[in-house]
């Protein structure tokens, strides 16, 4: 992934993660837009990293371990990097990746963080919200170069597991059917 922090240019890598420049720090993919600027502590972290240019603010927004160095702990909840070995000692994919190698994205999952916004009824706050769904999300969706409120939807609070959450739990844990 390459990001030019001096312009509005953004290059998307094969991992399909979008990282915006330091004037609009956001990370996203085919389904979710992450706006790092909306996190508590962003301004302080940006000030610290500019005084100690070991990393950029975009680096902090992408990697919770780097953000923690500057006490920008909110990023740990949204970190999009794999911090574990994807393979076992024999080179086989990790168990869950074996079970779900082609799993479709579940935007109804209970595991989603909801959008943190003071008012879900105000569509004008979407650009300033930490997490939002892309309105036209999907496996082939490419985020627009210029994002507007119309491109986004709030991620709702989920109170129960989705059908795919339940299916996944049944595959992970032994399932005999029925309830005790």
MITOR-405946 format. One record per atom (N, C-alpha, C): x, y, z negated; residue in three letters. Coordinates in pm, whole numbers, padded with zeros to 5 digits, always signed. Each point is the difference from the previous one (the first is absolute). Layout:
REM residues N
XYZALA
...
END
This chain:
REM residues 180
+00084-00116+00000UNK
-00084+00116+00000UNK
+00089+00122+00000UNK
-00032+00098+00082UNK
+00077+00122+00009UNK
-00093+00117-00020UNK
+00041+00094-00079UNK
-00081+00119-00022UNK
+00092+00121+00005UNK
-00036+00098+00077UNK
+00075+00123+00008UNK
-00063+00098-00098UNK
+00070+00034-00107UNK
-00059+00083-00104UNK
-00002+00148+00035UNK
+00061+00039+00110UNK
+00001+00141+00038UNK
-00111+00035+00099UNK
-00063-00097+00059UNK
-00105+00025+00097UNK
-00120-00085-00034UNK
-00102+00009+00083UNK
-00118-00082-00023UNK
+00008-00133+00073UNK
+00116-00031+00059UNK
+00015-00127+00071UNK
-00001-00117-00097UNK
-00066-00106+00042UNK
-00004-00121-00079UNK
+00019-00117+00096UNK
+00090-00088-00032UNK
+00021-00121+00079UNK
-00048-00118-00082UNK
-00082-00083+00058UNK
-00053-00116-00070UNK
+00081-00122+00041UNK
+00047-00075-00099UNK
+00081-00118+00027UNK
-00089-00121+00026UNK
+00064-00114+00023UNK
-00074-00123+00022UNK
-00082-00041-00120UNK
+00035+00048-00119UNK
-00077-00034-00119UNK
-00131+00077-00007UNK
-00020+00092+00092UNK
-00123+00076+00011UNK
-00029+00087-00121UNK
+00103+00043-00068UNK
-00016+00091-00112UNK
+00027+00140+00053UNK
-00089+00092-00028UNK
+00014+00138+00042UNK
+00054+00080-00116UNK
+00106+00073+00020UNK
+00051+00089-00103UNK
+00005+00139+00059UNK
-00073+00093-00059UNK
-00003+00137+00049UNK
+00119+00076-00055UNK
+00021+00120+00052UNK
+00114+00080-00043UNK
-00022+00059-00138UNK
+00100+00069-00052UNK
-00007+00053-00136UNK
-00103+00109-00017UNK
-00050+00056+00108UNK
-00106+00100-00010UNK
-00137-00065-00014UNK
-00010-00127+00034UNK
-00126-00074-00010UNK
+00036-00144-00034UNK
+00055-00023-00117UNK
+00050-00132-00035UNK
-00115-00097-00014UNK
-00005-00097+00086UNK
-00103-00102-00007UNK
+00054-00129+00058UNK
-00052-00108-00050UNK
+00037-00132+00049UNK
-00130-00067+00036UNK
-00004-00066+00110UNK
-00123-00066+00037UNK
+00026-00117+00090UNK
-00107-00062+00041UNK
+00012-00112+00091UNK
-00125-00004+00084UNK
-00040-00116+00043UNK
-00118-00013+00085UNK
-00131+00019-00076UNK
+00006-00003-00132UNK
-00121+00002-00082UNK
-00005+00113-00103UNK
+00113+00031-00059UNK
+00006+00092-00114UNK
+00095+00116+00029UNK
-00036+00118-00047UNK
+00090+00115+00001UNK
+00035+00031-00145UNK
+00128+00005-00030UNK
+00049+00034-00133UNK
+00060+00139+00006UNK
-00051+00091-00082UNK
+00049+00137-00006UNK
+00075+00019-00131UNK
+00128-00008+00005UNK
+00085+00008-00119UNK
-00012+00136-00069UNK
-00023+00106+00077UNK
-00011+00134-00058UNK
-00114+00010-00100UNK
-00099-00089+00010UNK
-00116+00006-00089UNK
+00028-00063-00137UNK
+00116-00062-00017UNK
+00030-00067-00126UNK
+00050+00098-00106UNK
-00038-00026-00124UNK
+00051+00079-00112UNK
+00151-00013-00004UNK
+00068+00109-00017UNK
+00146+00001-00009UNK
+00071+00020+00131UNK
-00074+00013+00112UNK
+00064+00015+00131UNK
+00087+00126+00007UNK
-00053+00113-00043UNK
+00073+00127+00010UNK
+00131-00007-00079UNK
-00007-00057-00120UNK
+00120-00012-00082UNK
+00102-00093+00065UNK
-00046-00111+00053UNK
+00091-00095+00066UNK
+00063+00063+00123UNK
-00077+00075+00075UNK
+00053+00066+00121UNK
+00108+00100-00039UNK
-00021+00072-00107UNK
+00099+00096-00047UNK
+00127-00072-00045UNK
-00013-00110-00073UNK
+00116-00075-00048UNK
+00079-00060+00116UNK
-00072-00059+00097UNK
+00070-00066+00111UNK
+00067+00103+00092UNK
-00055+00120+00009UNK
+00066+00102+00083UNK
+00127+00051-00066UNK
+00007-00004-00135UNK
+00121+00040-00071UNK
+00106-00110+00001UNK
-00042-00123+00021UNK
+00090-00116+00001UNK
-00035-00082+00124UNK
+00050+00040+00117UNK
-00046-00060+00127UNK
+00050-00141+00028UNK
+00007-00082-00104UNK
+00036-00141+00019UNK
-00103-00068+00088UNK
-00127+00037-00019UNK
-00110-00051+00081UNK
-00089+00117+00038UNK
-00091-00024+00092UNK
-00098+00102+00038UNK
-00130-00024-00077UNK
-00090+00096+00002UNK
-00129-00020-00065UNK
-00076-00113+00069UNK
+00018-00016+00130UNK
-00064-00111+00071UNK
+00052-00134-00052UNK
+00131-00009-00031UNK
+00056-00122-00059UNK
-00069-00032-00132UNK
-00021+00102-00081UNK
-00065-00020-00130UNK
-00143-00046+00017UNK
-00069+00056+00097UNK
-00140-00036+00023UNK
-00016-00143+00053UNK
+00103-00053+00063UNK
-00005-00134+00056UNK
+00049-00108-00095UNK
+00081+00036-00097UNK
+00066-00100-00082UNK
-00009+00038-00148UNK
-00080-00076-00073UNK
-00021+00028-00141UNK
+00126-00004-00084UNK
+00097-00085+00037UNK
+00122-00007-00080UNK
+00082+00128+00014UNK
+00001+00059+00119UNK
+00069+00128+00018UNK
-00078+00112-00070UNK
-00131-00004+00007UNK
-00083+00101-00065UNK
+00019-00003-00151UNK
+00017-00119-00056UNK
+00018-00014-00144UNK
+00129+00069-00046UNK
+00099+00005+00086UNK
+00126+00068-00032UNK
-00025+00147-00034UNK
-00103+00057+00061UNK
-00037+00140-00023UNK
-00124+00012-00089UNK
-00035-00106-00070UNK
-00118-00003-00088UNK
-00130+00030+00075UNK
-00006-00040+00125UNK
-00121+00017+00083UNK
-00071-00136+00003UNK
-00051-00039-00116UNK
-00050-00135-00020UNK
-00130-00032+00072UNK
-00077+00100+00037UNK
-00127-00025+00069UNK
+00020-00080+00129UNK
+00114+00015+00064UNK
+00025-00070+00127UNK
+00001-00151-00019UNK
+00036-00047-00118UNK
+00006-00144-00023UNK
-00133-00068+00029UNK
-00111+00070-00018UNK
-00131-00058+00027UNK
-00025-00016+00150UNK
+00071+00077+00082UNK
-00028+00003+00143UNK
+00116-00049+00085UNK
+00105-00045-00063UNK
+00121-00044+00069UNK
-00037-00103+00107UNK
+00046+00020+00122UNK
-00036-00089+00109UNK
+00113-00093+00043UNK
+00104-00009-00078UNK
+00112-00087+00035UNK
-00009-00133-00074UNK
+00046-00105+00065UNK
+00009-00130-00066UNK
+00124+00002-00090UNK
-00021-00025-00127UNK
+00111-00004-00093UNK
+00023-00142-00050UNK
-00045-00096+00076UNK
+00024-00140-00035UNK
+00044-00074+00125UNK
+00063-00112-00023UNK
+00047-00081+00110UNK
-00119-00067+00067UNK
-00017+00020+00128UNK
-00113-00058+00072UNK
+00014-00150+00023UNK
+00119-00053-00026UNK
+00024-00140+00033UNK
+00055-00076-00120UNK
-00026-00129-00004UNK
+00055-00083-00107UNK
+00146-00037+00034UNK
+00060-00081-00084UNK
+00142-00035+00019UNK
+00026-00077+00129UNK
-00104-00061+00057UNK
+00015-00075+00124UNK
-00037+00080+00123UNK
-00028+00127-00018UNK
-00035+00085+00113UNK
-00146-00006+00040UNK
-00085-00066-00080UNK
-00143-00008+00029UNK
-00072+00125-00052UNK
-00103+00045+00071UNK
-00073+00118-00048UNK
-00059-00024-00138UNK
-00010+00109-00077UNK
-00058-00006-00133UNK
-00141-00057+00008UNK
-00046-00065-00105UNK
-00125-00076-00004UNK
-00121+00075+00057UNK
-00025+00121-00047UNK
-00118+00073+00049UNK
+00010+00031+00148UNK
+00121+00025+00047UNK
+00016+00026+00144UNK
-00023-00127+00081UNK
+00025-00116-00060UNK
-00030-00126+00067UNK
-00151-00019+00012UNK
-00071+00033-00107UNK
-00144-00019-00001UNK
-00073+00097+00093UNK
+00052+00120+00011UNK
-00070+00104+00075UNK
+00092+00067+00102UNK
+00061-00075+00091UNK
+00096+00063+00092UNK
-00064+00102+00094UNK
-00123-00020+00037UNK
-00067+00092+00092UNK
-00121+00065-00066UNK
+00006+00020-00130UNK
-00115+00054-00074UNK
-00038+00138+00052UNK
-00127+00018+00020UNK
-00051+00130+00041UNK
+00000+00094-00119UNK
+00015+00126+00026UNK
+00002+00100-00106UNK
-00139+00010-00062UNK
-00006+00002-00132UNK
-00128+00004-00071UNK
-00018+00137-00063UNK
-00066+00091+00071UNK
-00019+00134-00054UNK
-00113+00007-00103UNK
-00063-00113-00027UNK
-00102-00005-00105UNK
+00054-00067-00127UNK
+00129-00029-00004UNK
+00060-00071-00113UNK
-00006+00082-00128UNK
-00023-00070-00107UNK
+00004+00059-00133UNK
+00141+00050-00034UNK
+00099-00052+00069UNK
+00138+00034-00030UNK
+00043+00137+00053UNK
-00085+00066+00077UNK
+00031+00134+00051UNK
-00008+00103-00110UNK
+00098+00089-00004UNK
-00016+00118-00083UNK
-00101+00090+00069UNK
-00090+00062-00075UNK
-00093+00094+00063UNK
+00069+00135+00025UNK
-00062+00082+00082UNK
+00049+00136+00019UNK
-00014+00073-00132UNK
+00101+00078-00034UNK
-00008+00084-00120UNK
-00033+00140+00047UNK
-00124+00037-00018UNK
-00046+00132+00043UNK
-00096+00052-00105UNK
-00003+00130-00021UNK
-00093+00054-00099UNK
-00146-00007+00044UNK
-00022-00019+00130UNK
-00138+00001+00049UNK
-00011-00081+00128UNK
-00057-00122-00011UNK
-00018-00085+00117UNK
-00099+00058+00100UNK
-00080+00094-00041UNK
-00098+00061+00090UNK
+00057+00113+00083UNK
+00123+00040-00029UNK
+00062+00110+00075UNK
+00092-00057+00108UNK
-00046-00001+00126UNK
+00083-00057+00107UNK
+00125+00082+00029UNK
+00004+00125-00046UNK
+00115+00086+00027UNK
+00121-00033-00087UNK
-00017-00085-00099UNK
+00111-00037-00088UNK
+00077-00122+00051UNK
-00046-00063+00106UNK
+00062-00125+00046UNK
+00148+00017+00034UNK
+00037+00110+00064UNK
+00140+00021+00036UNK
+00090+00017-00122UNK
-00057+00040-00111UNK
+00078+00024-00122UNK
-00016-00113-00101UNK
-00050-00114+00042UNK
-00024-00115-00087UNK
+00112-00101+00016UNK
+00034-00071-00108UNK
+00113-00093+00003UNK
-00018-00115+00099UNK
-00113-00069-00005UNK
-00027-00112+00090UNK
-00132+00022+00072UNK
+00001-00019+00129UNK
-00123+00003+00079UNK
+00009-00109+00106UNK
-00114-00050+00039UNK
-00007-00090+00116UNK
+00004+00085+00126UNK
+00060-00055+00105UNK
-00017+00059+00132UNK
-00140-00036+00045UNK
-00073+00093+00055UNK
-00138-00025+00041UNK
-00007-00109+00106UNK
+00092+00000+00095UNK
+00000-00098+00110UNK
+00101-00111-00023UNK
+00023-00035-00127UNK
+00101-00098-00037UNK
-00021-00134+00068UNK
+00108-00070+00017UNK
-00002-00133+00060UNK
+00141-00040+00037UNK
+00020-00125+00041UNK
+00136-00050+00026UNK
+00072+00073+00113UNK
-00075+00061+00093UNK
+00064+00070+00112UNK
-00011+00151-00012UNK
-00049+00049-00113UNK
-00016+00144-00019UNK
+00136+00067-00014UNK
+00017+00112+00068UNK
+00121+00081-00013UNK
-00042+00133-00061UNK
+00058+00036-00114UNK
-00038+00126-00063UNK
+00023+00119+00093UNK
-00088+00099-00006UNK
+00016+00116+00087UNK
+00121+00084-00040UNK
+00054+00073+00095UNK
+00115+00086-00028UNK
-00039+00114-00094UNK
-00119+00052+00017UNK
-00052+00103-00088UNK
-00123-00056-00069UNK
+00006-00007-00132UNK
-00108-00060-00078UNK
-00098+00108-00044UNK
-00129-00030+00015UNK
-00105+00089-00048UNK
-00088-00075-00099UNK
-00084+00073-00071UNK
-00094-00063-00094UNK
-00090-00099+00073UNK
-00031+00027+00125UNK
-00088-00088+00078UNK
+00063-00135+00029UNK
+00132-00011-00011UNK
+00071-00126+00025UNK
-00001-00093-00121UNK
-00048+00050-00114UNK
+00017-00071-00126UNK
-00132-00032-00068UNK
+00003-00104-00085UNK
-00112-00036-00087UNK
+00057-00026-00138UNK
-00073+00035-00103UNK
+00043-00032-00135UNK
-00001-00152-00021UNK
+00093-00048-00081UNK
+00001-00140-00041UNK
-00090-00008-00124UNK
-00112-00071+00009UNK
-00092-00003-00114UNK
+00052-00086-00115UNK
-00054+00024-00117UNK
+00030-00084-00115UNK
-00076-00131+00020UNK
+00070-00112-00013UNK
-00063-00132+00013UNK
-00023-00057-00140UNK
-00119-00052-00022UNK
-00034-00053-00132UNK
-00008-00152-00003UNK
+00012-00064+00116UNK
-00007-00145+00005UNK
+00089-00049+00115UNK
+00044-00125-00007UNK
+00088-00051+00104UNK
-00074-00017+00134UNK
+00073+00019+00107UNK
-00056-00022+00133UNK
-00010-00149+00027UNK
-00068-00036+00106UNK
-00009-00142+00040UNK
+00139-00057+00026UNK
+00089+00080+00061UNK
+00136-00049+00027UNK
+00084-00006-00127UNK
-00026+00087-00098UNK
+00068-00013-00130UNK
-00034-00136-00061UNK
-00127-00034+00001UNK
-00046-00127-00058UNK
+00058-00118+00077UNK
+00000+00009+00131UNK
+00058-00106+00082UNK
+00148-00019-00033UNK
+00072+00110-00015UNK
+00142-00008-00033UNK
+00024-00063-00136UNK
-00081+00037-00098UNK
+00014-00059-00133UNK
-00027-00150+00003UNK
-00098-00040+00078UNK
-00031-00143+00012UNK
+00117-00077+00063UNK
+00071+00063+00091UNK
+00114-00067+00062UNK
+00120-00007-00093UNK
+00018+00104-00080UNK
+00116+00005-00089UNK
-00017-00092-00119UNK
-00120+00000-00058UNK
-00026-00080-00120UNK
-00087-00119+00038UNK
+00023-00114-00066UNK
-00083-00118+00030UNK
-00149+00033-00017UNK
-00079-00041+00097UNK
-00142+00034+00001UNK
-00081-00127+00017UNK
-00085-00028-00097UNK
-00083-00119+00005UNK
-00142+00032+00042UNK
-00031+00128+00013UNK
-00135+00040+00035UNK
-00086+00019-00123UNK
-00096+00087+00009UNK
-00089+00026-00113UNK
+00069+00076-00112UNK
-00076+00033-00099UNK
+00053+00072-00116UNK
-00014-00086-00123UNK
+00093+00011-00094UNK
-00007-00085-00121UNK
-00123+00027-00083UNK
END
